Amino acid sequence: MEKVAIVTGAGSGIGRAVAQGLHANGLSVVLAGRRREALEQTASEAGGPSRFLVVPTDVSDEQSVSSLFHKAVERFGRLDVLFNNAGIGAPPVPIEELSAAQWNAVVAVNLSGAFLCAREAFRQMKQQRPRGGRIINNGSISAHTPRPFSAPYTATKHAITGLTKSLSLDGREHDIACGQIDIGNAATAMTAAMSRGVLQADGTLASEPTISLRHVVDAVLYMVNLPLDTNVPCMTVMANQMPFIGRG
């Protein structure tokens, strides 16, 4: 039976690469993100819309998320994988300069968006036959060791770890496996400036290495291809020489 996946934040970066990787490995993929044009580019780069469904979505909006899952099941009949990937950051400023609006925007997408998508996935995965499925939350190394001036992003990703553990526990009796992938310096547009220097905890700027997106895709595919009686609660995939182990 062909598996069906929903990927949020599928219009660029990690989301685009993972969506294309899932498609290349035989899954039907629902592409969710704010910008239709970017989602359509994700599909066209992978060979066209045959097993893709483009659904512009604001993951912070309850009705938008509900519509995403309704359209996915209407088109493909079931849901086997949710890659909870959509995320944003806030300006890297001292916390006293951070506005409540900036804080709330990050919480709405990174944390509430992941909750809303996971809730819809649970509803579908419980009732479908065969039942069950897999949720993979995109966490972050920042969940464990933050960078300077990253309070909104770090706090939400730390909360994602708690969400992952709760979903993993609550999904057991329903054959729903939930795990998390923490990614360090995948080569995307967001990390392109790292070679020119990243602010470190001691106030210096240091160039940081990145890793190919294909390693992230391979890690997600490993989790996706496991049977539902097997789970990876948390996986870290990172540039080996980046300042994480021993950061400070």
Secondary structure, 3 states (H helix, E strand, C coil): CCCEEEEECCCCHHHHHHHHHHHHCCCEEEEEECCHHHHHHHHHHCCCCCCEEEEECCCCCHHHHHHHHHHHHHHHCCCCEEEECCCCCCCCCCHHHCCHHHHHHHHHHHHHHHHHHHHHHHHHHHHCCCCCEEEEEECCHHHCCCCCCCHHHHHHHHHHHHHHHHHHHHHHHHCEEEEEEEEECECCHHHHHHHHCEECCCCCEECCCCECHHHHHHHHHHHHCCCCCCCCCEEEEECCCCCCCCCC
